[in-house]
């Protein structure tokens, strides 16, 4: 039952008992029952979650306060309870739901047995076209490893087990533990990929990104996959993921795209085609809107040991100098016609960026709505510092 239907039925029930309550006030009472200070908060920020019992729903303290504020008889609360008795949904903000999921992941050894997971699975069946539910379900299986690590000795025992050979009683408990972990990982991996794929197909970019990072054999929690010492003309992402990250203001990816468009294999500015010039200016102007300059160089020299490691005084020995990065890039000017075209493209990028409302789950963040790209890929070099 939707909030609108619930409101209509509650309004009818209240009128049948002789109480005169505005329809807008009925919405406020319903929001209070679900723990929200106003209906606007419920409408804009909350998503439904299936509940096994309507007993999980009520927050009578807020309802009583709302009745007093709106000058509604407290007798209406009993009518509200009766109407909600068949409404098996609670409402949570996405961040509150994320906190609940993190709590399960951090405290339960077997999160797939969590009641919260069962609630999400049931909600997914009912709201089958909403991508957030399969995306959140995938987080219960996020501990899987893409390549399950196996020691040489354990691999030997496991191979003997697969061949049906006898295993020494001394090693049998270790092997059984390993097999249980391996089977659990395979189950988690299958479900993780399944639900991320489902969410991706429903249009969730966070799910698409997470799936892409996992399938590329990287650690989706933020494994460092970039060489910090050199500018990069390649991407670790599939082209469509790279483009979507750039549109979302990912500085690392924007710099990669800019360098890939403008530089040749030796790090010098290449002869740009009209299309490349437009692309370069488009991303540059978008980056300037975001507060950084793609054309600014990062050329630098660093002291290293002969083995290539950064120089350490404690180690001592001869010092060598390694140069990396690139100089500032001076883009050719655009023609008037090209300026107009670039302005339109940049305007579209800015509008997309400003109106973006996506939900990212971050297991170790207090605010899962914010994806801190710069924190994930910290760079020792300060792009904003003048050298």
Beta strands, then each sheet from edge to edge (+ up, - down):
strand 1: 46-50
strand 2: 89-93
strand 3: 300-304
strand 4: 320-324
sheet 1: 1+ 2-
sheet 2: 3+ 4-
end
